[in-house]
Amino acid sequence: MYINTCGGQLRDLKKSNRECATSLMAQVGRSSLASMITLLSPFKRAGLFAYKGSNGLMLFSKRPMINVDVIDFSDISTLNRRQALTAEVDGKTVVCTHLTADLEKTVPYTGTFKNWGEENNSQVQRLLTTLENKNKPTFILGDFNCSPEVSAFGIEAELPKSCKLLTDAGFSDPVTESTELECTSCASNLLNDEGSKNTAIDHIYARGAVLIDSKVVLKEIIKVKKKKNNYVETNLSDHYGFWAEFE
């Protein structure tokens, strides 16, 4: 049973002011003015990645994990450090990752590829090259920021070529095999902006295993206390979780 709720050292390299400013402005809670002050401060250099270089990943298991490792995408990442955590659990390879998002309409691309989509695609390719051993059941969990288009269920496309790379490599995609396909990043989510797309970008890709059941989970609305007798209704996350069971 696997749930893809996964969601380093700060690398400080010489980058252009434009790239550093873009990275800083992407950090949650930072205004443009605060970002530029940090960028220009003589007392503290700006880091290459947002969130102080954190990859934001966690991998949990009820069973012992061995051969724990990291697949690093830092050299092919812009704005946020992208990596994948890997471990062996009961003879199976389990991977947790979060790949580059398509920010074409919000943040100018300043990386080494043509656009955000090509960067995401290159990370998938490295992931597959590293996991090319097909003799062991393998599960890749996380936010891939890619979604196939399934118009019958109102699912919109998001970097679909990256998703296809994984299925072409022999991985099944339970999120698209469901008879009642649902989005995982949805316009109806209270934490998403109005007009957001309905996409299925959170996946549990599996190879060498048979799917028993799967579903979108953690969709409930909760009340969060702001002040005394003052509550706000919200979702748990801007993405819903995805759960799958295999044998």
C-alpha positions as CSV (number, residue, x, y, z in Angstrom):
1,M,0.0,0.0,0.0
2,Y,1.5,3.3,-1.0
3,I,0.4,6.9,-0.7
4,N,2.1,9.6,-2.7
5,T,2.1,12.3,0.0
6,C,5.9,12.8,-0.2
7,G,5.1,16.4,-1.5
8,G,20.2,19.6,0.8
9,Q,22.5,21.8,1.2
10,L,22.0,25.3,-0.2
11,R,24.0,25.6,-3.4
12,D,25.4,29.1,-3.9
13,L,26.5,29.6,-7.5
14,K,27.1,32.7,-9.6
15,K,23.9,33.5,-11.4
16,S,22.6,36.6,-13.1
17,N,20.6,39.1,-11.0
18,R,17.5,38.3,-13.0
19,E,17.7,34.6,-12.2
20,C,18.4,35.2,-8.5
21,A,15.5,37.6,-8.2
22,T,13.2,35.2,-10.0
23,S,14.2,32.5,-7.5
24,L,13.7,34.7,-4.5
25,M,10.3,36.0,-5.6
26,A,9.0,32.5,-5.9
27,Q,9.4,31.8,-2.2
28,V,6.2,31.8,-0.3
29,G,5.4,35.0,1.5
30,R,8.1,37.1,-0.2
31,S,7.2,40.3,-1.9
32,S,9.1,41.7,-4.8
33,L,10.7,44.4,-2.6
34,A,11.8,42.0,0.1
35,S,13.3,39.7,-2.6
36,M,15.3,42.5,-4.1
37,I,16.5,43.7,-0.7
38,T,17.8,40.2,0.0
39,L,19.4,40.0,-3.4
40,L,21.2,43.3,-3.0
41,S,22.3,42.8,0.6
42,P,26.1,42.9,1.0
43,F,25.8,40.7,4.1
44,K,24.0,37.7,2.7
45,R,24.3,36.1,-0.8
46,A,21.2,34.9,-2.5
47,G,21.0,31.2,-3.0
48,L,20.3,29.5,-6.3
49,F,17.2,27.7,-5.1
50,A,14.1,28.8,-3.2
51,Y,13.2,27.3,0.2
52,K,16.9,27.4,1.2
53,G,17.6,24.5,-1.1
54,S,15.2,22.1,0.5
55,N,13.7,19.4,-1.8
56,G,10.6,19.1,0.3
57,L,10.5,15.3,0.1
58,M,9.8,12.6,2.7
59,L,9.5,8.9,2.4
60,F,7.9,6.8,5.1
61,S,7.5,3.0,5.4
62,K,6.1,0.6,8.0
63,R,8.7,-1.9,6.9
64,P,12.5,-1.4,7.2
65,M,14.1,0.6,4.4
66,I,17.5,-0.3,3.1
67,N,19.8,1.0,0.4
68,V,18.5,4.5,0.9
69,D,19.8,7.0,-1.7
70,V,19.1,10.2,-3.5
71,I,18.8,10.8,-7.3
72,D,19.9,14.4,-7.8
73,F,18.5,16.7,-10.5
74,S,20.1,19.9,-9.1
75,D,22.2,20.5,-12.2
76,I,19.0,20.3,-14.4
77,S,16.8,22.3,-12.0
78,T,15.8,25.9,-12.0
79,L,14.1,27.8,-9.2
80,N,13.7,24.8,-6.9
81,R,16.0,21.9,-6.0
82,R,14.6,18.8,-7.6
83,Q,15.6,15.4,-6.4
84,A,14.2,11.9,-5.7
85,L,14.5,9.8,-2.6
86,T,15.0,6.0,-3.2
87,A,14.9,3.0,-0.9
88,E,14.4,-0.7,-1.0
89,V,11.5,-2.1,1.0
90,D,10.8,-5.9,1.1
91,G,12.8,-6.4,-2.2
92,K,10.9,-3.6,-4.0
93,T,12.3,-0.2,-5.1
94,V,10.3,2.8,-3.8
95,V,11.0,6.3,-5.1
96,C,9.5,9.6,-4.0
97,T,10.0,12.7,-6.1
98,H,8.7,16.2,-7.1
99,L,9.6,17.4,-10.6
100,T,9.7,20.8,-12.2
101,A,6.4,22.5,-12.7
102,D,5.3,24.2,-15.9
103,L,5.5,27.9,-14.9
104,E,5.3,29.3,-18.5
105,K,2.5,31.7,-17.7
106,T,3.8,33.0,-14.4
107,V,7.6,32.9,-14.2
108,P,10.1,33.5,-17.1
109,Y,12.3,30.5,-17.8
110,T,16.0,31.2,-17.1
111,G,17.4,27.6,-17.1
112,T,19.6,25.6,-19.5
113,F,16.7,24.2,-21.5
114,K,14.2,25.9,-23.9
115,N,11.4,26.0,-21.3
116,W,10.0,24.5,-18.1
117,G,8.6,21.5,-20.0
118,E,11.9,20.4,-21.4
119,E,13.4,20.7,-17.9
120,N,10.7,18.4,-16.5
121,N,11.2,16.0,-19.3
122,S,15.0,15.8,-18.7
123,Q,14.4,14.9,-15.0
124,V,12.1,12.1,-16.0
125,Q,14.7,10.8,-18.4
126,R,17.4,10.8,-15.7
127,L,15.0,9.1,-13.3
128,L,14.3,6.3,-15.8
129,T,18.0,5.9,-16.6
130,T,18.8,5.5,-12.9
131,L,16.0,3.0,-12.4
132,E,16.6,0.9,-15.6
133,N,16.9,-2.4,-13.6
134,K,13.7,-4.1,-14.6
135,N,14.2,-7.2,-12.4
136,K,12.8,-5.6,-9.3
137,P,9.2,-4.3,-8.7
138,T,9.5,-0.5,-8.7
139,F,7.1,2.2,-7.5
140,I,7.6,6.0,-8.2
141,L,5.4,8.2,-6.1
142,G,5.0,12.0,-6.1
143,D,4.0,15.2,-7.9
144,F,5.3,14.8,-11.4
145,N,3.7,18.0,-12.6
146,C,2.6,16.1,-15.7
147,S,-1.0,15.1,-16.5
148,P,-2.5,13.2,-19.5
149,E,-5.6,14.7,-21.1
150,V,-8.7,12.7,-20.4
151,S,-11.6,14.8,-21.6
152,A,-14.2,12.3,-20.7
153,F,-13.4,13.0,-17.0
154,G,-12.6,16.7,-17.4
155,I,-8.8,16.1,-16.9
156,E,-6.7,18.6,-18.7
157,A,-3.2,18.0,-20.1
158,E,0.0,19.2,-18.3
159,L,3.3,18.3,-19.9
160,P,1.8,15.0,-21.2
161,K,5.1,14.0,-23.0
162,S,6.7,13.5,-19.6
163,C,3.9,11.2,-18.4
164,K,4.2,9.2,-21.7
165,L,8.0,8.7,-21.1
166,L,7.1,6.7,-17.9
167,T,4.4,4.6,-19.5
168,D,6.6,3.9,-22.5
169,A,9.2,2.6,-20.1
170,G,6.8,0.0,-18.8
171,F,5.2,1.7,-15.8
172,S,1.5,1.5,-15.3
173,D,-0.3,4.7,-14.2
174,P,-3.2,3.8,-11.8
175,V,-4.5,7.4,-11.8
176,T,-5.5,7.0,-15.4
177,E,-6.7,3.4,-15.1
178,S,-9.4,4.3,-12.6
179,T,-13.0,3.8,-13.8
180,E,-13.9,7.1,-12.1
181,L,-10.8,9.3,-12.9
182,E,-10.5,12.4,-10.7
183,C,-8.2,15.3,-10.7
184,T,-5.6,15.6,-7.9
185,S,-4.9,19.3,-8.5
186,C,-8.3,20.8,-8.9
187,A,-10.0,24.2,-9.5
188,S,-12.5,23.3,-6.8
189,N,-9.7,23.1,-4.1
190,L,-10.1,26.1,-1.8
191,L,-6.3,26.6,-1.8
192,N,-6.1,27.0,-5.6
193,D,-6.7,30.2,-7.5
194,E,-10.0,30.7,-9.4
195,G,-9.6,29.4,-12.9
196,S,-7.0,26.7,-12.0
197,K,-6.8,23.7,-14.3
198,N,-8.2,20.2,-13.3
199,T,-5.2,18.0,-13.7
200,A,-4.0,14.6,-12.5
201,I,-0.4,15.4,-11.8
202,D,0.1,13.2,-8.7
203,H,0.9,9.7,-9.6
204,I,2.1,6.3,-8.3
205,Y,3.8,4.7,-11.3
206,A,4.3,1.0,-10.9
207,R,6.4,-1.6,-12.8
208,G,6.4,-5.3,-11.9
209,A,3.3,-5.2,-9.7
210,V,-0.4,-5.8,-10.2
211,L,-2.9,-3.0,-9.2
212,I,-5.7,-4.0,-6.8
213,D,-7.3,-0.7,-6.0
214,S,-6.7,3.1,-6.2
215,K,-8.4,6.3,-5.4
216,V,-8.0,10.0,-4.8
217,V,-8.0,10.8,-1.0
218,L,-7.7,13.6,1.5
219,K,-10.3,15.8,-0.2
220,E,-12.1,16.8,2.8
221,I,-12.6,20.4,3.9
222,I,-11.4,21.3,7.4
223,K,-11.8,24.2,9.7
224,V,-8.7,26.0,10.9
225,K,-8.8,28.3,13.9
226,K,-7.4,31.8,13.2
227,K,-8.5,33.6,16.4
228,K,-10.8,33.0,19.2
229,N,-14.2,31.8,17.8
230,N,-12.9,32.6,14.3
231,Y,-12.4,29.8,11.9
232,V,-11.6,29.5,8.2
233,E,-12.6,26.6,5.9
234,T,-9.8,25.1,3.8
235,N,-8.5,22.0,2.2
236,L,-5.6,20.1,3.7
237,S,-3.3,20.8,0.7
238,D,-3.6,22.4,-2.7
239,H,-3.3,18.9,-4.0
240,Y,-5.3,15.9,-3.0
241,G,-3.6,12.6,-2.2
242,F,-3.5,9.5,-4.3
243,W,-3.7,6.1,-2.8
244,A,-3.1,2.7,-4.4
245,E,-2.7,-0.9,-3.4
246,F,-0.7,-3.5,-5.3
247,E,0.1,-7.2,-5.0
